[in-house]
Each structure stands twice: as C-alpha cells, then as structure tokens.
Amino acid sequence: MSHGVARPHPVCLGLYLQTSEVRAILGKSVILPCNGSGLPVEKLWVHWEAMGKDVLSVRDDIIRVGRAFEGRVSFLRDPAKSEDFSLVLTDVMLNDEDIYECLWEETKPVCSVLLQVLKPELFPDHVEAYEGDDVTLECFGNIPKYKPWEDIYIQWLKDDKEILRLSSGKMDVSIDYNIMALPPKHNISRGVFSLTIQSVSVFDQGFYECRYKAVDYEEPRSGFPERHTLTVWGTCVFN
C-alpha cells in the first residue's frame, strides 16, 4: 500500500497541516497517517472526522467511535505515549472513500487524508456449489453512509429477471425464491448488498446481477462485481 505526503502548509495557532493521499483495497485494512509530535499530549484531545461525521476521538482517556465505524477503527498506537495520531480502518468499503481530518481540540486541523478505495482486479464471480449448500453471492456498492433505510434501493436479477427488491424499507422476493436473504441493516448501510440463497438446487444456477441506487433519482447501477455465475452440482445417490 502506498501513499504520497504532500508538502505541509502552515495553519493558525502554530500547527502545520499534514496532507496525504492513501489508497486501500476493498475489504482490506488501511492506515491514515498523522504525526502529533509537538502537541501537549498530557492534555490529549484528538478527534478524527470525515466530512463532519465522527470517526474516532479520545479525550482524557475516553474513546468514542462514530456509529458508521464501530468495530472497524482504532489508533495505530497509543497517542498519549507515541504522539502518533494515525488511524487504522479495517474492512474498508466503497463508501469509506472520503476526506478524513484529524483535529486537535476538535477545532485545530492537524492532518487531512484523502482515502481512495479501489476495487480488486481479481474477484471471484463464479460460484460452484452442491445441492443443499447455502451460497452467498457477494455484491458491494457506494451509497451514503447515513442514507435513511427507507431510501435504500437494491435489486437482484437472475437471468435478467428480477428475483428480489429492497425499496421503501420493504423487501419483495419472487415467489420462486423465498429462501433468499440480504445482509443485516448495518451492513447494507455500509454498501454490502450480498445475496444469500439457502439450500440451493439445480434450479438456482444461472447468471445473477446486483443493482442499486446511490441517489434516489438515478436509474439502478451495477454493483461490484457486476455479474455472478452460479453452478449447482446435483448429488448422486447410490443404493
């Protein structure tokens, strides 16, 4: 993983704004760098945010995590001991792409990091299973983290025919595919739209596509990967 650090520009109050660009692969971990050297860490007050939304903060040994980052974010080292304010973000999703800012005392900028999330060049889009197996077809999209649940739109197609739709907070499933499920709400809000099919049969094999809307007024766009091929092998019974 590589990132370039741009030449720092002075800001008020004697601090220097450190700027950098970081790239991460979907599903992997990434470090957002920030050096806190020279700041009075005995009065530690560090706050990370992304476009005004809380990511991670520590003040007087009390750590708070933003709702969209729970269980996925931490400091690289103890900032009070190391003067290192760098952030570690795990299981990076497409909608984690943003500008992240580290603030001292919530108002004084120390670091600004542009995070770019890349799709992996190689990603499995051909799934094989035996009859009776449970299968998950992965799909990822980029929707706003705090998009209201009732505004989220997801659609799955099999052989160009709709089999599942989530719209207006309700999920409709084709009568022939009533053993399908989407991830929990908090994962969907992160842009995880994977489809789970329970106890597959040969009838389930075919081409699957995932679509979603990033904004309400647009036509559905393809998720990543754009298409899955599911092959289901029958089981042989010997007397």
C-alpha positions in Angstrom: 0.0 0.0 0.0 1.5 3.3 -0.9 0.6 6.9 -0.2 2.2 10.2 -1.0 2.5 13.0 1.6 2.1 16.5 0.1 4.2 19.4 1.3 2.7 20.7 4.6 1.0 24.1 4.6 1.0 26.2 7.8 -2.2 26.9 9.6 -3.1 29.1 12.5 -2.1 28.5 16.2 1.4 27.3 15.3 0.2 24.0 13.8 1.2 22.6 10.5 -1.5 20.8 8.4 -0.2 17.4 7.1 -1.9 16.4 3.9 -1.7 13.0 2.3 -3.5 10.6 -0.1 -3.9 7.0 0.7 -5.3 4.1 -1.3 -6.9 1.0 0.0 -8.3 -2.2 -1.5 -12.0 -3.0 -0.9 -12.3 -5.3 2.2 -8.7 -4.7 3.4 -7.2 -2.5 6.1 -5.6 0.9 5.8 -3.6 3.3 7.9 -4.5 7.0 7.8 -1.2 8.7 8.8 -1.0 11.6 11.3 2.0 12.8 13.3 1.1 14.5 16.6 4.7 15.5 17.6 4.9 18.7 19.5 1.4 18.8 20.8 0.8 18.7 24.6 -0.4 15.0 24.8 -0.6 15.3 28.6 -3.9 17.2 27.7 -4.8 14.7 25.0 -7.8 15.7 22.9 -7.7 14.2 19.4 -10.7 14.0 17.1 -11.0 12.3 13.7 -13.9 13.1 11.4 -14.9 12.6 7.8 -16.9 15.4 6.2 -18.2 16.5 9.6 -19.2 13.0 10.7 -17.4 11.4 13.8 -14.9 8.7 13.2 -12.8 8.3 16.3 -11.9 10.6 19.2 -10.1 10.4 22.5 -10.2 12.9 25.4 -8.9 12.3 28.9 -8.7 8.5 28.2 -12.3 8.4 27.0 -12.6 7.0 23.5 -15.6 7.5 21.3 -16.3 5.9 17.9 -18.6 7.1 15.2 -21.7 4.9 14.5 -20.6 4.1 11.0 -17.2 2.9 12.1 -18.0 0.8 15.2 -15.7 -2.2 15.4 -13.6 -1.1 12.5 -11.4 1.8 13.7 -8.7 2.3 16.2 -5.5 4.3 16.8 -2.3 2.7 15.3 -0.5 3.3 18.6 -1.4 4.9 22.0 -1.4 8.6 21.0 -0.6 9.7 24.6 2.6 7.6 24.6 3.7 7.8 21.0 2.5 11.2 19.8 1.2 9.2 16.8 -2.4 10.0 15.9 -2.5 7.7 12.9 -5.8 5.8 12.4 -6.3 2.2 11.4 -9.5 1.4 9.4 -10.4 -2.3 8.8 -12.7 -4.0 6.3 -12.7 -0.9 4.1 -15.9 -0.4 2.0 -16.5 1.7 -1.1 -18.4 4.3 0.9 -15.4 4.8 3.2 -13.8 6.9 0.4 -13.7 10.4 1.8 -11.5 13.2 3.2 -10.6 12.4 6.8 -9.4 15.1 9.1 -7.6 14.9 12.4 -8.4 17.8 14.7 -6.7 18.9 17.9 -9.3 20.0 20.5 -12.0 19.5 17.7 -11.2 22.8 16.0 -7.5 22.9 15.1 -6.6 20.8 12.0 -3.5 18.6 12.3 -3.9 16.2 9.4 -6.0 15.8 6.3 -6.1 12.5 4.5 -7.8 11.7 1.2 -8.8 8.0 1.2 -9.4 6.3 -2.2 -10.9 2.9 -2.2 -10.0 0.6 -5.1 -11.8 -2.5 -6.4 -9.6 -5.6 -6.5 -8.5 -6.5 -10.0 -9.3 -10.2 -9.4 -12.5 -11.0 -7.6 -14.4 -14.3 -7.7 -17.6 -14.1 -9.8 -18.1 -17.8 -10.5 -19.5 -19.7 -7.6 -19.9 -23.5 -7.6 -22.0 -25.4 -5.0 -23.7 -28.7 -4.4 -27.4 -29.1 -4.0 -28.4 -28.3 -0.4 -25.5 -25.9 0.2 -26.1 -22.3 1.3 -24.5 -19.9 -1.1 -23.6 -16.2 -0.8 -23.1 -14.1 -3.9 -21.1 -11.0 -2.8 -22.0 -7.5 -4.0 -20.8 -4.1 -3.0 -21.9 -0.6 -3.8 -21.3 3.0 -2.8 -24.2 4.6 -1.0 -24.0 7.5 1.5 -23.3 6.0 5.0 -26.2 7.8 6.6 -28.8 7.2 3.9 -32.2 6.6 5.5 -33.2 3.0 5.5 -36.4 3.7 3.6 -34.5 5.4 0.8 -32.2 2.4 0.1 -32.9 0.6 -3.2 -31.3 -2.8 -4.0 -32.3 -5.2 -6.8 -31.1 -8.7 -7.7 -31.7 -10.2 -11.1 -31.4 -13.8 -12.2 -31.1 -14.4 -16.0 -32.3 -10.8 -16.5 -35.4 -11.3 -14.4 -36.0 -9.6 -11.0 -36.0 -12.0 -8.1 -35.5 -9.6 -5.2 -36.0 -5.9 -4.5 -35.5 -3.8 -1.4 -37.3 -0.5 -1.7 -39.1 1.9 0.7 -37.8 -0.2 3.6 -39.5 -3.4 2.4 -38.1 -6.4 0.7 -40.0 -8.2 -2.0 -38.9 -11.7 -3.2 -40.1 -13.6 -6.1 -42.4 -16.5 -5.0 -40.0 -19.0 -6.5 -37.1 -17.6 -4.4 -38.5 -17.3 -0.9 -35.3 -18.6 0.7 -33.2 -15.6 -0.2 -31.8 -13.0 2.2 -29.8 -9.8 2.2 -27.3 -8.8 4.9 -28.3 -7.1 8.2 -29.3 -3.4 8.0 -25.9 -2.1 9.3 -24.0 -4.0 6.6 -26.4 -2.8 3.9 -25.8 0.8 5.1 -22.1 0.2 4.6 -22.7 -0.8 1.0 -22.8 -4.6 1.4 -25.6 -6.0 -0.8 -24.7 -9.7 -0.9 -27.4 -12.3 -1.6 -27.6 -15.5 0.4 -29.5 -18.4 -1.1 -30.3 -21.2 1.3 -30.2 -24.9 0.3 -29.6 -24.3 -3.4 -30.9 -26.6 -6.1 -30.0 -27.1 -9.7 -32.9 -24.7 -10.4 -30.9 -21.9 -8.8 -28.0 -22.0 -11.2 -27.7 -19.1 -13.7 -26.4 -15.6 -14.1 -27.0 -13.1 -11.2 -26.8 -9.4 -11.2 -26.9 -6.9 -8.3 -28.1 -3.3 -8.8 -28.6 -0.3 -6.5 -29.3 3.4 -6.4 -26.7 5.8 -4.9 -29.2 8.6 -5.2 -33.0 8.4 -5.5 -33.5 10.0 -8.9 -31.0 7.8 -10.8 -31.5 4.6 -12.7 -30.2 1.5 -10.9 -26.5 1.0 -11.4 -24.5 -2.2 -11.3 -22.8 -3.3 -8.0 -19.4 -4.9 -7.8 -18.9 -7.4 -9.2 -21.4 -6.7 -12.0 -22.3 -10.4 -12.5 -22.1 -13.7 -10.8 -22.3 -17.2 -12.4 -23.7 -19.8 -10.1 -23.2 -23.5 -11.0 -25.0 -26.1 -8.8 -24.0 -29.7 -8.9 -26.5 -32.4 -8.3 -25.8 -35.1 -5.6 -25.6 -38.7 -6.6 -27.4 -41.3 -4.5 -26.1 -44.8 -4.6 -28.2 -47.8 -3.5 
